[in-house]
């Protein structure tokens, strides 16, 4: 495989990495989750969070006015409580298309997609089942690493994996722990349910099923959730529908709608090696009537590295939300 093909493929998979972990109970005590959970307003709570996605080439510079955009896309989280005998459903849909530019290289014009659905227990967040499909476009001189994972935590206690676009690729099967486990697709929501502040530090354990299938042994990580500061972020006037207050500058007369956010890093394992996810969780609740949806993930950034040098930044920014399925 050519080096540039490897690099572009890694960039495509980097967007999926955030959704490639599974958490299981361990001897080390994990931090407690919120009670009630930040998305819980009723037995049938509903959230649909839609994001714009941008991928940048940061080899020359990480500065906002100097980095090169190479892809645009969308991501959606849909959460419903009270599904399938009282379990909570969390769905994720991700699509990104690379721009027809020199900076996008061999990826120009290609589209990658991810779809996943996980059901979990509404209090402990123990996963009941999960299915995930990562569909990557064909790339020149490169094996297509599109894959499917299915996991049954409460029934067979088994997970299956297959590179479904590789001719002759066989389905692999692994046994799952019989203890309560959290699924990979829940990472940002599990972190959201932790105590967050300007100086918070919490943790939970997770297992990377993709790595487990491809190495043949369990790959377990600790996710540390660290709050470092508060920051105000303006993502548009539309947030005023959910109780975010307008602020008008006395000198310029410009009106903005700043959301106070906790600047939070999600880092893998005890030694904190590897790049972190930077997530801005809203300190300000989004309200509909008397119902408060707390700590929404407003912005997510992830940088991929070659050695110690960053070469890709994937950035997700909340563009709309809905808290009523019937209103859509």
Secondary structure per residue as TSV (DSSP state, phi and psi in degrees):
chain	resnum	aa	ss	phi	psi
A	1	X	-	360.0	132.6
A	2	X	-	-67.6	149.8
A	3	X	H	-61.3	-41.6
A	4	X	H	-68.0	-32.6
A	5	X	H	-65.7	-41.4
A	6	X	H	-59.4	-43.5
A	7	X	H	-65.2	-45.4
A	8	X	H	-66.0	-37.3
A	9	X	H	-66.2	-39.0
A	10	X	H	-61.5	-37.9
A	11	X	H	-62.8	-40.5
A	12	X	H	-65.2	-42.8
A	13	X	H	-73.5	-23.6
A	14	X	H	-58.2	-35.5
A	15	X	H	-67.3	-22.0
A	16	X	H	-91.2	-14.7
A	17	X	H	-62.5	-36.3
A	18	X	T	-60.1	-19.2
A	19	X	T	-114.1	35.3
A	20	X	-	-127.1	38.7
A	21	X	-	-131.9	152.3
A	22	X	B	-132.8	131.9
A	23	X	E	-105.4	136.4
A	24	X	E	-130.6	159.1
A	25	X	-	-66.3	144.0
A	26	X	-	-139.6	174.6
A	27	X	S	-68.8	-35.3
A	28	X	S	-71.5	130.8
A	29	X	-	-67.4	132.2
A	30	X	-	-91.4	159.9
A	31	X	-	-69.5	148.3
A	32	X	-	-72.8	149.2
A	33	X	-	-89.3	156.4
A	34	X	-	-58.5	147.7
A	35	X	S	-138.8	111.3
A	36	X	S	-72.8	162.6
A	37	X	-	-68.5	151.9
A	38	X	T	-64.1	-18.7
A	39	X	T	-97.4	-4.7
A	40	X	-	-85.4	116.8
A	41	X	S	-124.4	-15.7
A	42	X	S	-163.2	177.1
A	43	X	T	-70.5	-10.0
A	44	X	T	-127.0	39.0
A	45	X	-	-55.6	146.8
A	46	X	E	-140.2	135.9
A	47	X	E	-139.0	135.1
A	48	X	E	-127.9	114.4
A	49	X	E	-114.0	121.3
A	50	X	E	-112.9	136.7
A	51	X	E	-127.5	147.0
A	52	X	E	-87.1	147.2
A	53	X	E	-123.2	134.3
A	54	X	E	-133.9	135.3
A	55	X	E	-114.2	133.0
A	56	X	E	-121.1	144.9
A	57	X	E	-84.5	118.6
A	58	X	-	-115.4	20.3
A	59	X	S	-62.9	-39.0
A	60	X	S	-81.4	-39.8
A	61	X	-	-164.9	145.9
A	62	X	-	-91.4	-4.8
A	63	X	S	-64.9	141.0
A	64	X	T	-57.9	-35.7
A	65	X	T	-90.2	2.3
A	66	X	T	-121.6	-20.8
A	67	X	S	-70.4	157.0
A	68	X	E	-108.5	123.4
A	69	X	E	-74.4	134.0
A	70	X	E	-122.0	-9.4
A	71	X	E	-158.4	150.2
A	72	X	E	-125.1	153.3
A	73	X	E	-170.9	-168.1
A	74	X	E	-139.2	154.5
A	75	X	E	-140.7	142.4
A	76	X	E	-134.2	131.5
A	77	X	E	-105.2	132.5
A	78	X	E	-126.5	120.7
A	79	X	E	-118.7	132.6
A	80	X	E	-135.2	125.8
A	81	X	E	-91.0	158.1
A	82	X	E	76.7	25.6
A	83	X	E	-97.5	154.1
A	84	X	T	44.6	69.7
A	85	X	T	64.6	34.9
A	86	X	T	93.9	0.6
A	87	X	E	-79.5	160.9
A	88	X	E	-96.4	136.2
A	89	X	E	-106.3	132.2
A	90	X	E	-124.4	116.0
A	91	X	E	-108.1	148.5
A	92	X	E	-135.5	134.0
A	93	X	E	-131.1	129.5
A	94	X	E	-136.5	131.3
A	95	X	E	-138.7	132.9
A	96	X	E	-137.1	137.2
A	97	X	E	-122.8	128.5
A	98	X	E	-78.7	139.9
A	99	X	-	-69.7	154.0
A	100	X	S	-84.8	68.5
A	101	X	S	-133.0	162.7
A	102	X	G	-62.2	-35.1
A	103	X	G	-62.3	-29.6
A	104	X	G	-77.8	-12.6
A	105	X	G	58.4	-137.9
A	106	X	G	-68.5	-12.6
A	107	X	G	-81.2	-9.7
A	108	X	T	-50.3	126.0
A	109	X	T	83.0	-5.8
A	110	X	-	-85.3	152.6
A	111	X	E	-125.1	132.0
A	112	X	E	-117.0	146.7
A	113	X	E	-137.4	151.3
A	114	X	E	-137.0	136.1
A	115	X	E	-133.4	136.5
A	116	X	E	-150.5	154.2
A	117	X	E	-142.5	131.1
A	118	X	E	-131.9	140.7
A	119	X	E	-111.2	135.0
A	120	X	E	-143.9	160.1
A	121	X	-	-68.9	134.7
A	122	X	T	-71.3	-13.3
A	123	X	T	-108.9	-52.7
A	124	X	T	-83.2	-14.0
A	125	X	-	67.1	17.7
A	126	X	-	-67.4	129.7
A	127	X	E	-76.1	141.4
A	128	X	E	-97.8	-44.8
A	129	X	E	-159.6	161.1
A	130	X	E	-153.7	142.9
A	131	X	E	-138.3	141.3
A	132	X	E	-146.6	138.1
A	133	X	E	-130.9	123.6
A	134	X	E	-108.9	116.2
A	135	X	E	-114.3	107.5
A	136	X	-	-101.3	144.3
A	137	X	-	-67.5	152.5
A	138	X	-	-65.2	137.1
A	139	X	-	-123.8	143.8
A	140	X	T	-60.8	133.3
A	141	X	T	57.1	30.3
A	142	X	S	-138.1	133.9
A	143	X	-	-63.9	137.8
A	144	X	-	-80.1	117.4
A	145	X	-	-96.1	22.0
A	146	X	-	-57.8	137.9
A	147	X	E	-146.5	162.0
A	148	X	E	-125.7	138.6
A	149	X	E	-127.0	134.1
A	150	X	E	-127.6	136.6
A	151	X	E	-135.2	135.4
A	152	X	E	-121.3	103.5
A	153	X	T	-86.1	-30.5
A	154	X	T	-101.7	-13.5
A	155	X	T	-106.5	-87.3
A	156	X	T	-79.3	-17.5
A	157	X	-	56.8	41.8
A	158	X	E	-134.7	154.8
A	159	X	E	-128.2	146.9
A	160	X	E	-121.2	153.1
A	161	X	E	-143.4	139.6
A	162	X	E	-153.9	134.9
A	163	X	-	-80.3	93.1
A	164	X	T	-78.5	-8.6
A	165	X	T	-101.7	3.1
A	166	X	S	-100.0	119.6
A	167	X	T	-59.8	128.2
A	168	X	T	84.0	-1.5
A	169	X	-	-68.4	126.0
A	170	X	-	-88.8	151.7
A	171	X	-	-74.4	132.1
A	172	X	E	-100.8	151.3
A	173	X	E	-130.4	137.1
A	174	X	E	-130.7	147.2
A	175	X	E	-78.5	144.5
A	176	X	-	-104.2	152.0
A	177	X	-	-58.9	148.2
A	178	X	S	-87.9	-6.3
A	179	X	S	-75.7	167.1
A	180	X	-	-63.4	131.1
A	181	X	E	-124.7	151.2
A	182	X	E	-106.1	142.5
A	183	X	-	-89.0	155.7
A	184	X	G	-53.0	-39.9
A	185	X	G	-70.6	-0.9
A	186	X	G	-101.8	5.2
A	187	X	H	-56.5	-50.6
A	188	X	H	-68.3	-29.7
A	189	X	H	-80.7	-34.9
A	190	X	H	-63.6	-40.7
A	191	X	H	-66.9	-37.8
A	192	X	H	-59.7	-32.6
A	193	X	T	-84.4	3.0
A	194	X	S	-87.9	164.9
A	195	X	-	-69.0	125.1
A	196	X	-	-121.6	139.3
A	197	X	-	-161.5	-174.8
A	198	X	T	-68.8	-16.9
A	199	X	T	-138.5	30.3
A	200	X	-	-81.4	154.4
A	201	X	E	-149.2	112.3
A	202	X	E	-133.2	175.6
A	203	X	E	-157.7	159.5
A	204	X	E	-154.8	155.8
A	205	X	E	-92.5	146.6
A	206	X	E	-144.8	153.0
A	207	X	E	-116.0	133.6
A	208	X	-	-87.3	103.7
A	209	X	H	-68.4	-36.1
A	210	X	H	-60.1	-48.5
A	211	X	H	-64.5	-38.2
A	212	X	H	-61.2	-43.3
A	213	X	H	-68.5	-36.4
A	214	X	H	-86.6	-17.8
A	215	X	H	-102.9	-16.9
A	216	X	S	81.1	7.2
A	217	X	S	-142.9	155.6
A	218	X	-	-65.4	126.4
A	219	X	-	-106.8	102.3
A	220	X	E	-104.9	138.1
A	221	X	E	-132.4	153.5
A	222	X	E	-103.2	130.9
A	223	X	E	-98.0	117.6
A	224	X	E	-97.8	134.6
A	225	X	E	-114.5	110.1
A	226	X	E	-119.7	121.5
A	227	X	E	-91.4	132.1
A	228	X	E	-118.8	-24.6
A	229	X	E	-170.1	175.7
A	230	X	E	-112.3	147.3
A	231	X	E	-145.2	144.3
A	232	X	E	-98.6	134.7
A	233	X	E	-134.2	129.1
A	234	X	E	-102.7	117.1
A	235	X	-	-116.0	13.9
A	236	X	-	124.9	161.2
A	237	X	G	-66.0	-22.9
A	238	X	G	-58.5	-24.4
A	239	X	G	-69.6	-14.3
A	240	X	G	-64.3	-21.7
A	241	X	G	-64.3	-18.5
A	242	X	G	-116.4	27.7
A	243	X	T	88.5	3.6
A	244	X	-	-77.9	126.1
A	245	X	-	-82.3	143.7
A	246	X	-	-75.5	146.7
A	247	X	E	-129.4	126.1
A	248	X	E	-111.8	125.3
A	249	X	-	-71.5	127.7
A	250	X	T	-64.6	-34.6
A	251	X	T	-80.6	-50.7
A	252	X	T	-87.5	-21.5
A	253	X	-	77.5	4.3
A	254	X	-	-76.5	135.7
A	255	X	E	-105.7	130.4
A	256	X	E	-127.1	171.5
A	257	X	-	-129.9	70.6
A	258	X	E	-72.0	136.4
A	259	X	E	-104.6	123.8
A	260	X	E	-75.7	125.8
A	261	X	E	-126.2	150.9
A	262	X	E	-85.5	123.5
A	263	X	E	-80.2	115.2
A	264	X	E	-128.4	138.0
A	265	X	E	-110.7	136.7
A	266	X	E	-111.4	113.5
A	267	X	E	-122.8	147.5
A	268	X	E	-91.0	127.9
A	269	X	S	72.0	168.1
A	270	X	T	-61.4	-36.7
A	271	X	T	-80.5	-5.2
A	272	X	-	58.6	35.0
A	273	X	-	-85.4	158.1
A	274	X	S	86.4	160.0
A	275	X	-	-67.1	149.6
A	276	X	-	-98.5	157.3
A	277	X	E	-91.0	133.2
A	278	X	E	-102.9	119.3
A	279	X	E	-122.5	129.7
A	280	X	E	-97.9	106.0
A	281	X	E	-94.7	135.4
A	282	X	E	-68.4	125.8
A	283	X	S	-76.2	-34.2
A	284	X	S	-78.3	128.7
A	285	X	-	-72.5	148.8
A	286	X	E	-94.5	123.2
A	287	X	E	-114.5	143.8
A	288	X	E	-131.4	106.2
A	289	X	T	63.6	-125.0
A	290	X	T	-94.7	-3.6
A	291	X	E	-83.5	133.1
A	292	X	E	-115.5	123.6
A	293	X	E	-101.4	115.3
A	294	X	-	-102.8	149.6
A	295	X	S	54.8	44.8
A	296	X	-	-62.2	138.2
A	297	X	E	-72.4	110.8
A	298	X	E	-87.3	-40.3
A	299	X	E	-147.1	138.8
A	300	X	E	-130.0	129.0
A	301	X	E	-125.0	139.8
A	302	X	E	-141.5	126.5
A	303	X	E	-105.8	133.6
A	304	X	E	-100.4	147.2
A	305	X	E	-123.8	150.0
A	306	X	E	-109.6	107.0
A	307	X	T	64.3	-122.7
A	308	X	T	-100.8	4.5
A	309	X	E	-106.4	128.2
A	310	X	E	-72.2	141.8
A	311	X	E	-131.8	-13.7
A	312	X	E	-142.4	137.0
A	313	X	E	-121.8	124.5
A	314	X	E	-107.9	125.4
A	315	X	E	-126.0	130.1
A	316	X	E	-116.9	129.5
A	317	X	E	-129.8	129.2
A	318	X	E	-62.2	129.1
A	319	X	E	-116.8	-21.7
A	320	X	E	-165.2	161.8
A	321	X	E	-152.4	158.2
A	322	X	E	-143.0	141.1
A	323	X	S	-120.9	16.0
A	324	X	-	-141.6	116.0
A	325	X	G	-65.7	-35.4
A	326	X	G	-71.2	-21.2
A	327	X	G	-81.3	-10.5
A	328	X	-	-79.8	360.0
